[in-house]
Amino acid sequence: MTQERSYREQELYIIADEVLFHLWDPNCVSIDDAYREEYLPYLPHIFDLLMSSDDGQELHDYLLFVEENQFGIAKGDNLALERASRLVNVLLEYKEKILLP
């Protein structure tokens, strides 16, 4: 689990948290800030996968795994596939902008 981060890594970590809640949001809870911590348990591993990946494939697979095994989304669900792809693309773009200026 990630514990110590540089300033830029911390910035990316915070963005990843925001993106998980507002963009990924498979449980559709982002309309209520009372559920702000809904995806926090997944954030450290998602961040580690993001940091160790160039293409995001492992991260994509993990997001689908979470949706299928934690949230009961059917395997192969088109919306889950789109959510995972969209999230990975956004996170990789942020990673490139923040860590590789």
N, CA, C and O of each residue as an XYZ file, in Angstrom:
404
protein
N       0.848     -1.181      0.000
C       0.000      0.000      0.000
C       0.893      1.243      0.000
O       1.908      1.284      0.696
N       0.518      2.231     -0.766
C       1.264      3.469     -0.845
C       1.135      4.233      0.459
O       0.031      4.431      0.967
N       2.280      4.665      1.005
C       2.220      5.433      2.238
C       2.905      6.778      2.102
O       2.354      7.790      2.535
N       4.110      6.820      1.505
C       4.818      8.075      1.326
C       4.773      8.466     -0.139
O       5.071      7.660     -1.020
N       4.397      9.715     -0.389
C       4.287     10.190     -1.758
C       4.943     11.562     -1.883
O       4.978     12.347     -0.936
N       5.454     11.820     -3.069
C       5.970     13.161     -3.350
C       4.780     14.114     -3.454
O       3.625     13.688     -3.453
N       5.079     15.397     -3.544
C       4.013     16.395     -3.670
C       3.153     16.109     -4.903
O       1.925     16.154     -4.832
N       3.800     15.816     -6.029
C       3.058     15.561     -7.264
C       2.267     14.259     -7.183
O       1.146     14.178     -7.686
N       2.840     13.255     -6.558
C       2.104     11.994     -6.381
C       0.893     12.212     -5.486
O      -0.175     11.650     -5.731
N       1.056     13.025     -4.450
C      -0.072     13.330     -3.560
C      -1.166     14.078     -4.316
O      -2.354     13.835     -4.102
N      -0.763     14.981     -5.194
C      -1.725     15.702     -6.021
C      -2.508     14.723     -6.904
O      -3.727     14.833     -7.031
N      -1.807     13.777     -7.504
C      -2.459     12.765     -8.338
C      -3.371     11.865     -7.504
O      -4.443     11.469     -7.961
N      -2.947     11.547     -6.288
C      -3.761     10.720     -5.380
C      -5.097     11.397     -5.080
O      -6.149     10.758     -5.099
N      -5.038     12.687     -4.804
C      -6.257     13.440     -4.502
C      -7.162     13.505     -5.728
O      -8.380     13.371     -5.610
N      -6.580     13.707     -6.886
C      -7.364     13.721     -8.121
C      -7.995     12.357     -8.361
O      -9.155     12.270     -8.764
N      -7.240     11.293     -8.116
C      -7.779      9.940     -8.288
C      -8.995      9.734     -7.386
O      -9.982      9.129     -7.804
N      -8.930     10.227     -6.171
C     -10.065     10.124     -5.251
C     -11.280     10.853     -5.819
O     -12.389     10.319     -5.801
N     -11.077     12.053     -6.315
C     -12.175     12.826     -6.893
C     -12.771     12.123     -8.113
O     -13.991     12.055     -8.269
N     -11.912     11.613     -8.958
C     -12.367     10.952    -10.180
C     -13.135      9.672     -9.857
O     -14.136      9.366    -10.505
N     -12.670      8.929     -8.862
C     -13.405      7.722     -8.460
C     -14.830      8.072     -8.034
O     -15.788      7.415     -8.443
N     -14.960      9.095     -7.221
C     -16.268      9.447     -6.691
C     -17.186     10.068     -7.740
O     -18.368      9.733     -7.813
N     -16.643     10.964     -8.543
C     -17.495     11.718     -9.462
C     -17.621     11.105    -10.853
O     -18.635     11.308    -11.520
N     -16.623     10.368    -11.299
C     -16.658      9.855    -12.664
C     -16.923      8.352    -12.717
O     -17.763      7.896    -13.494
N     -16.219      7.591    -11.904
C     -16.418      6.133    -11.927
C     -17.785      5.818    -11.327
O     -18.680      5.384    -12.052
N     -17.964      6.020    -10.059
C     -19.233      5.971     -9.325
C     -20.224      4.877     -9.763
O     -21.351      5.196    -10.141
N     -19.826      3.598     -9.720
C     -20.741      2.540    -10.144
C     -21.984      2.400     -9.267
O     -22.984      1.827     -9.698
N     -21.927      2.918     -8.044
C     -23.084      2.832     -7.155
C     -23.985      4.063     -7.225
O     -24.979      4.153     -6.503
N     -23.638      4.999     -8.088
C     -24.444      6.220     -8.289
C     -24.711      6.962     -6.986
O     -25.849      7.334     -6.696
N     -23.657      7.174     -6.204
C     -23.816      7.868     -4.926
C     -23.255      9.280     -4.938
O     -23.370      9.996     -3.943
N     -22.649      9.695     -6.049
C     -21.969     10.995     -6.063
C     -22.926     12.189     -5.983
O     -22.478     13.329     -5.858
N     -24.206     11.946     -6.051
C     -25.162     13.054     -5.925
C     -25.322     13.496     -4.468
O     -25.934     14.529     -4.197
N     -24.774     12.717     -3.533
C     -24.908     13.030     -2.115
C     -23.543     12.922     -1.432
O     -22.970     11.836     -1.351
N     -23.027     14.049     -0.943
C     -21.718     14.066     -0.289
C     -21.667     13.220      0.981
O     -20.583     12.966      1.508
N     -22.804     12.787      1.472
C     -22.820     11.916      2.645
C     -22.118     10.588      2.348
O     -21.674      9.893      3.263
N     -22.024     10.247      1.074
C     -21.380      8.995      0.657
C     -19.971      9.231      0.120
O     -19.437      8.393     -0.606
N     -19.373     10.352      0.469
C     -18.084     10.766     -0.079
C     -16.994      9.715      0.098
O     -16.075      9.648     -0.718
N     -17.069      8.906      1.125
C     -16.022      7.925      1.412
C     -16.318      6.538      0.835
O     -15.617      5.577      1.151
N     -17.325      6.429      0.013
C     -17.774      5.141     -0.531
C     -16.648      4.344     -1.207
O     -16.567      3.127     -1.047
N     -15.790      5.025     -1.953
C     -14.773      4.321     -2.743
C     -13.363      4.419     -2.147
O     -12.404      3.927     -2.742
N     -13.236      5.042     -0.993
C     -11.923      5.187     -0.374
C     -11.197      3.860     -0.119
O      -9.974      3.815     -0.258
N     -11.890      2.791      0.245
C     -11.157      1.536      0.464
C     -10.416      1.023     -0.779
O      -9.456      0.262     -0.660
N     -10.858      1.435     -1.953
C     -10.258      0.965     -3.200
C      -9.147      1.895     -3.689
O      -8.332      1.500     -4.523
N      -9.112      3.100     -3.188
C      -8.195      4.120     -3.683
C      -6.716      3.733     -3.589
O      -6.007      3.892     -4.583
N      -6.211      3.239     -2.466
C      -4.773      2.933     -2.415
C      -4.334      1.927     -3.491
O      -3.298      2.116     -4.128
N      -5.106      0.883     -3.688
C      -4.727     -0.117     -4.690
C      -4.878      0.447     -6.101
O      -4.041      0.188     -6.965
N      -5.919      1.199     -6.333
C      -6.109      1.830     -7.638
C      -4.938      2.765     -7.939
O      -4.425      2.789     -9.057
N      -4.528      3.522     -6.946
C      -3.404      4.434     -7.135
C      -2.118      3.658     -7.427
O      -1.360      4.024     -8.325
N      -1.878      2.604     -6.680
C      -0.681      1.788     -6.917
C      -0.680      1.201     -8.320
O       0.359      1.180     -8.980
N      -1.827      0.726     -8.783
C      -1.927      0.193    -10.142
C      -1.683      1.295    -11.176
O      -1.021      1.064    -12.188
N      -2.204      2.460    -10.925
C      -1.984      3.591    -11.820
C      -0.502      3.934    -11.905
O       0.026      4.163    -12.993
N       0.158      3.967    -10.772
C       1.570      4.337    -10.741
C       2.460      3.299    -11.418
O       3.509      3.640    -11.963
N       2.052      2.057    -11.387
C       2.899      0.997    -11.936
C       2.553      0.630    -13.374
O       3.122     -0.311    -13.929
N       1.631      1.358    -13.975
C       1.145      0.982    -15.294
C       1.377      2.076    -16.323
O       1.268      3.266    -16.029
N       1.698      1.646    -17.532
C       1.797      2.582    -18.643
C       0.523      2.578    -19.481
O       0.125      3.609    -20.024
N      -0.110      1.415    -19.581
C      -1.297      1.316    -20.432
C      -2.607      1.202    -19.645
O      -3.682      1.336    -20.229
N      -2.539      0.958    -18.337
C      -3.731      0.914    -17.500
C      -4.530     -0.372    -17.552
O      -5.626     -0.432    -16.995
N      -4.013     -1.400    -18.203
C      -4.782     -2.636    -18.353
C      -5.076     -3.299    -17.011
O      -6.200     -3.743    -16.777
N      -4.086     -3.371    -16.133
C      -4.325     -3.981    -14.814
C      -5.344     -3.168    -14.015
O      -6.187     -3.725    -13.311
N      -5.253     -1.865    -14.134
C      -6.215     -0.995    -13.453
C      -7.616     -1.218    -13.998
O      -8.572     -1.308    -13.227
N      -7.748     -1.307    -15.301
C      -9.030     -1.579    -15.952
C      -9.611     -2.894    -15.435
O     -10.784     -2.963    -15.067
N      -8.785     -3.927    -15.411
C      -9.234     -5.238    -14.940
C      -9.658     -5.196    -13.475
O     -10.638     -5.833    -13.089
N      -8.917     -4.444    -12.660
C      -9.250     -4.341    -11.243
C     -10.597     -3.629    -11.041
O     -11.407     -4.051    -10.217
N     -10.825     -2.568    -11.783
C     -12.099     -1.849    -11.663
C     -13.274     -2.765    -12.000
O     -14.299     -2.755    -11.319
N     -13.111     -3.548    -13.048
C     -14.167     -4.502    -13.407
C     -14.333     -5.561    -12.324
O     -15.455     -5.943    -11.994
N     -13.225     -6.035    -11.774
C     -13.275     -7.019    -10.694
C     -14.061     -6.468     -9.506
O     -14.909     -7.159     -8.942
N     -13.778     -5.227     -9.130
C     -14.488     -4.602     -8.005
C     -15.977     -4.511     -8.303
O     -16.808     -4.864     -7.465
N     -16.308     -4.044     -9.481
C     -17.731     -3.899     -9.822
C     -18.449     -5.245     -9.795
O     -19.568     -5.346     -9.291
N     -17.814     -6.264    -10.328
C     -18.449     -7.577    -10.403
C     -18.512     -8.272     -9.050
O     -19.516     -8.908     -8.732
N     -17.457     -8.162     -8.250
C     -17.369     -8.929     -7.009
C     -17.794     -8.174     -5.756
O     -18.153     -8.793     -4.755
N     -17.757     -6.856     -5.800
C     -18.159     -6.077     -4.628
C     -19.525     -5.424     -4.801
O     -20.268     -5.263     -3.833
N     -19.855     -5.047     -6.039
C     -21.085     -4.301     -6.270
C     -22.133     -5.097     -7.030
O     -23.224     -4.587     -7.288
N     -21.826     -6.328     -7.391
C     -22.810     -7.196     -8.025
C     -23.149     -6.869     -9.466
O     -24.206     -7.267     -9.956
N     -22.275     -6.155    -10.152
C     -22.504     -5.843    -11.560
C     -22.236     -7.111    -12.380
O     -21.272     -7.828    -12.112
N     -23.062     -7.382    -13.350
C     -22.911     -8.589    -14.173
C     -21.610     -8.540    -14.973
O     -21.225     -7.495    -15.498
N     -20.954     -9.672    -15.052
C     -19.719     -9.777    -15.826
C     -20.013     -9.429    -17.286
O     -20.981     -9.920    -17.868
N     -19.162     -8.572    -17.872
C     -19.338     -8.175    -19.257
C     -20.328     -7.043    -19.464
O     -20.640     -6.703    -20.605
N     -20.825     -6.456    -18.391
C     -21.776     -5.351    -18.492
C     -21.151     -4.196    -19.278
O     -20.066     -3.726    -18.937
N     -21.834     -3.744    -20.325
C     -21.295     -2.693    -21.188
C     -21.037     -1.386    -20.444
O     -20.037     -0.718    -20.708
N     -21.907     -1.012    -19.531
C     -21.702      0.225    -18.781
C     -20.478      0.126    -17.872
O     -19.735      1.096    -17.718
N     -20.271     -1.034    -17.276
C     -19.087     -1.236    -16.432
C     -17.820     -1.146    -17.273
O     -16.835     -0.541    -16.852
N     -17.845     -1.740    -18.446
C     -16.690     -1.662    -19.348
C     -16.402     -0.216    -19.740
O     -15.244      0.201    -19.767
N     -17.435      0.541    -20.040
C     -17.271      1.951    -20.406
C     -16.754      2.774    -19.236
O     -15.872      3.615    -19.407
N     -17.304      2.535    -18.035
C     -16.841      3.259    -16.845
C     -15.361      3.003    -16.603
O     -14.590      3.933    -16.365
N     -14.973      1.736    -16.666
C     -13.579      1.379    -16.415
C     -12.663      2.010    -17.457
O     -11.621      2.565    -17.109
N     -13.031      1.934    -18.701
C     -12.207      2.515    -19.767
C     -12.087      4.028    -19.612
O     -10.997      4.587    -19.735
N     -13.207      4.681    -19.342
C     -13.212      6.130    -19.170
C     -12.325      6.534    -17.992
O     -11.535      7.473    -18.093
N     -12.463      5.822    -16.881
C     -11.686      6.155    -15.698
C     -10.191      5.964    -15.943
O      -9.386      6.821    -15.576
N      -9.823      4.860    -16.552
C      -8.409      4.599    -16.824
C      -7.842      5.684    -17.736
O      -6.748      6.192    -17.491
N      -8.571      6.037    -18.773
C      -8.089      7.080    -19.690
C      -7.886      8.410    -18.978
O      -6.874      9.079    -19.186
N      -8.824      8.789    -18.155
C      -8.722     10.057    -17.425
C      -7.547     10.022    -16.462
O      -6.769     10.974    -16.397
N      -7.411      8.936    -15.716
C      -6.316      8.846    -14.751
C      -4.954      8.835    -15.434
O      -4.010      9.447    -14.937
N      -4.843      8.155    -16.552
C      -3.570      8.146    -17.284
C      -3.237      9.539    -17.822
O      -2.071      9.934    -17.844
N      -4.251     10.278    -18.254
C      -4.019     11.657    -18.713
C      -3.532     12.534    -17.560
O      -2.583     13.301    -17.721
N      -4.173     12.423    -16.407
C      -3.730     13.194    -15.246
C      -2.317     12.790    -14.842
O      -1.491     13.646    -14.526
N      -2.043     11.509    -14.852
C      -0.708     11.022    -14.499
C       0.341     11.661    -15.402
O       1.375     12.132    -14.928
N       0.073     11.675    -16.684
C       1.017     12.245    -17.640
C       1.200     13.747    -17.395
O       2.326     14.243    -17.426
N       0.120     14.461    -17.156
C       0.198     15.908    -16.949
C       0.893     16.286    -15.645
O       1.625     17.274    -15.587
N       0.659     15.498    -14.608
C       1.188     15.849    -13.288
C       2.593     15.318    -13.070
O       3.445     16.031    -12.539
N       2.846     14.105    -13.462
C       4.140     13.488    -13.150
C       5.182     13.633    -14.253
O       6.374     13.460    -14.002
N       4.748     13.947    -15.464
C       5.693     14.034    -16.573
C       5.638     15.403    -17.256
O       5.474     15.479    -18.474
N       5.775     16.494    -16.473
C       5.676     17.817    -17.106
C       6.895     18.143    -17.957
O       6.962     19.218    -18.553
